Amino acid sequence: MPEVITKPGIEILQDTGDQLADRFHLILLDDQEHTYNYVIHMLGDVFGYSREKAYAIACMVDAQGEAILMTGGHEEVKLKQDAVHAFGADPHMPESKGSMSAVIEPAA
């Protein structure tokens, strides 16, 4: 909870940084074993993202090597990470041996 500093007629909220300390990013990592269709389907199933949003994330992962999928509390982010890791291999790529990888990092 932010610390409140009051002055006559003025209330100023001072950010203590606690809010970000309790938040984490779930970051999807790029690989060469999953198609755009797989990423779009997985993001729709796991996160409920629209095809348009999922496609934009797939493009970002492909271009930048990673993309933030969500930011939230550690427990919430961990549950989604588990769902990404449990999604399985891409049936359209024979070289795909398993799910995509996603890592958790503190939000800064």
N, C-alpha and C positions, 0 to 999 in steps of 0.2 A: 504494500500500500504506500503511495507517495506521501512524503512528509508535507504538511500544510504550514505555510508561513503566512500569517495574517498581518496586515497593516490597516490603518483606518480606511475603510471603504474599499480595500483591495484584498483579494485573496489570490495568492500565487501558489500553484502546485509546483513543487520541486521534484524532478525526476531523480529517484535514487538508483535507477538501473535495475531494480529488482524484477520488473516486468520481463525484460529480455533474458534475465538469468534463468527464468523458468520456462523459456520457450526454445524449441529446437526445430531445425530444418530437416526434412526428409529429402535427400538428394538422390535422384536417379542417375546412374552411371551408364555411359555409352558402351556398347560392345558391337561386335560384328556378327552376332548370332541371333539377332531378333529383327524382324521386319517392322516397318512403320505400322502395318496393319495389326501386328501383335501389340505394339506399344499403345496404339489407339484403343484396341479392345480391352487391354489390361487396365488402362487408366479409366475407362468408362465403367468397367465392372468394379474395380477396387475403390475408386474415388467418386464415381458418379459424374465424371466430367463429360461435357458434350464432345461430340466428334471434333468440333472446331478447336476447342481448348486442348483436347488430347493431341490433335495434329500439331498445334503450335508448340506444345511441349516436346513432341517427338522431333520436330525440326530443330529445336534448341539443343536437345541432347545430341543430335547428330552433328550439329555445327560447332557446339562448344564443349562437347564431351560430358556434360552433366547439366541437370536442371533441377531446381527446387520444385518438388511436388506439392509440399504443404509446409506450414509452420504451425506448431501447436505445443501442447504440453507433452512431456516425455512419454507418458503412458499411451496417449493417443497416437503419437508419431510411431512408437514401437509397434502398436497393433497394425498400423498400415504398412510398416516395413515388413512385418511377418506375412501380411497378405501379398505383398509384391513378391517376396521370396518364395511363397507357396504357389504362385500362379502357374508354374510349370514351363516346359519348353515350348518353343515356337513350332507348331506342327508344319509350317510352311518352309522351314529350313532344316534339312537333315543334320547339319552340323550343330544345331542348337541342342545342348545337353541339359539345360535347366532354365530356371527363371532368371530374370535380370537382377542386377545388384543395386541396392539402395543403401545409403549410409546416413547415419544420424549425426548432425553437428549442432553445437550450440548456436542459437541465433545471436548475431552481433549487432 
